[in-house]
Amino acid sequence: GPKNCPTEAETVFRDVDFGASTIITKAPNGKELVLAGQKSGTVWAMDPDTGKVVWRRDIGTGGPNGGIHWGIAADDTHVYAPISYPGRSIPGQDVDPSLKPGLYAVNLNDGTIDWKFEAAPDCTEQRRKFVPRCNGLFGLSGAPTVIGDHIITGGLDGRVYMVERKTGKLVWAFVTARDFQT
């Protein structure tokens, strides 16, 4: 049959490609890294000279809407990974229930998660008009941008978020899925 809807055991057909460019950076410990974000929800750090994996951080199993869709960003201490969908439990890859759609600050030295910003659904009747599936499609999908002390990224539900780079605390959110006066 068609492979667009495989069973859980047929994980080879999951959407786990890389949707964006890699980043070359140096960790605080001095190690050079090539960083990549995968739709499976995995952040990879590899040695640019050998290609060996230095560390990897799984932030879920991904799924039809991807894990890390369109990109990651990095500064001198962290790689920032927006997660649109942590995924579902598949044999041998259970999803940690603490993983939620949002933005994750992954430490460049060792791949630990230092903070996360959790996106939450906003499904007022007015928002449903523009985002009919707002209860399920609210994760962060847009490539993040680091600007000074802040990170900006976009969500699947038409919101743009700005969070503090050091803490992940929400500074503001702007709703783009709405009527505009023209």
C-alpha positions in Angstrom: 0.0 0.0 0.0 1.0 3.6 0.0 3.8 4.6 2.3 2.4 8.0 3.2 0.7 6.5 6.3 3.1 3.8 7.6 2.5 1.8 10.7 4.4 2.7 13.8 6.8 -0.2 13.2 7.7 1.2 9.7 9.7 4.2 11.0 12.0 4.2 8.0 9.2 6.1 6.2 8.9 9.0 8.7 9.6 12.5 7.6 13.1 13.0 9.2 15.0 15.0 6.6 17.0 18.2 7.4 14.9 21.3 6.4 17.6 23.9 6.8 21.2 24.8 6.6 23.9 23.8 9.1 25.8 26.2 11.4 29.5 26.2 12.0 30.4 27.5 15.5 32.8 27.1 18.4 31.5 25.9 21.8 32.6 27.7 25.0 35.0 24.7 25.7 36.8 25.7 22.4 35.6 22.7 20.3 34.5 23.6 16.8 31.1 22.2 15.8 28.8 21.8 12.9 25.2 22.0 14.1 22.2 20.7 12.4 18.5 20.5 13.2 16.4 17.5 11.9 12.7 17.1 11.4 12.9 14.1 13.7 13.4 16.7 16.5 17.1 15.9 16.9 19.8 18.6 17.2 23.2 17.3 16.0 26.7 18.6 16.9 29.5 17.1 14.8 33.2 17.6 14.5 33.8 19.5 11.2 37.2 17.7 10.6 36.1 14.1 11.1 32.3 14.2 10.8 32.0 12.3 14.1 29.1 13.1 16.4 30.2 15.1 19.4 26.7 15.0 20.9 23.1 14.8 19.9 19.9 16.0 21.7 16.6 14.3 20.8 13.7 16.6 21.5 11.0 14.1 20.5 10.5 11.9 17.5 9.1 14.4 15.0 6.2 13.6 12.9 4.1 14.8 9.9 4.6 18.4 11.0 8.2 17.9 11.7 10.2 18.4 14.8 12.7 21.1 13.8 11.2 22.4 10.6 13.1 25.3 9.0 16.2 26.0 11.0 18.1 26.6 14.2 20.1 29.5 15.5 23.2 29.7 17.7 25.2 32.2 19.8 28.4 31.7 21.8 26.8 29.3 24.3 23.7 27.7 22.9 21.9 26.4 19.8 18.2 27.3 19.7 15.8 24.7 18.3 12.2 25.5 17.7 10.0 22.4 18.0 6.8 22.3 16.0 5.8 18.8 17.2 7.7 16.7 19.7 6.2 13.6 18.1 4.5 10.4 19.1 5.7 7.3 20.9 7.0 4.8 18.4 8.6 1.4 19.3 11.9 2.0 21.1 11.5 5.9 21.0 9.1 7.0 23.6 8.6 10.8 23.8 9.4 12.3 27.2 6.1 13.9 28.4 8.0 17.0 29.5 8.9 17.8 25.8 6.4 20.3 24.4 6.2 22.4 21.3 8.3 25.5 21.8 11.9 26.7 21.8 14.8 24.9 23.4 18.2 26.3 24.4 20.7 23.4 23.9 24.1 23.9 25.6 26.9 23.9 23.0 29.4 22.1 25.3 27.4 18.9 26.0 23.9 19.1 24.4 22.0 19.5 27.6 18.7 21.5 27.6 19.3 24.6 29.7 15.8 26.2 29.2 12.7 25.9 27.2 9.9 28.1 26.2 6.6 26.2 25.8 4.2 27.4 23.1 0.5 26.9 24.0 -2.7 26.8 21.9 -4.8 30.0 21.7 -8.2 29.0 20.4 -10.6 31.8 20.9 -13.5 31.9 18.4 -11.8 34.7 16.5 -8.5 32.8 16.2 -10.3 29.7 15.0 -11.5 31.7 12.0 -7.9 32.1 10.8 -6.3 29.0 12.3 -9.0 26.2 12.2 -6.7 23.6 13.8 -5.3 25.9 16.5 -5.6 23.3 19.2 -3.1 21.0 17.5 -1.0 23.3 15.3 0.7 25.8 17.5 4.3 24.7 17.7 7.2 26.8 16.6 8.3 26.2 13.1 10.1 29.3 11.8 13.8 29.5 11.8 14.8 31.5 14.9 16.8 34.7 14.8 19.1 35.9 17.6 19.1 39.7 17.9 21.0 41.0 20.9 19.5 39.6 24.1 16.5 38.2 22.3 15.4 35.4 20.0 12.5 35.8 17.5 10.7 32.9 15.9 7.3 32.1 14.3 4.7 29.5 15.1 2.4 27.4 13.0 -0.6 29.3 14.4 0.5 32.7 12.9 2.1 34.1 16.1 5.6 35.6 16.2 7.4 35.3 19.5 10.2 37.1 21.1 11.9 35.5 24.1 14.9 36.4 26.3 18.0 34.7 25.1 19.4 33.9 28.5 16.2 32.6 30.1 13.6 31.8 27.5 11.1 34.1 29.2 8.5 35.5 26.8 8.9 39.2 26.0 6.1 39.6 23.5 4.0 37.7 20.9 2.4 39.2 17.8 -0.6 37.7 16.2 -0.4 37.7 12.4 -3.4 35.5 11.7 -6.0 38.2 11.9 -7.7 40.9 10.0 -5.6 43.9 9.1 -6.8 47.4 8.1 -5.5 48.2 4.6 
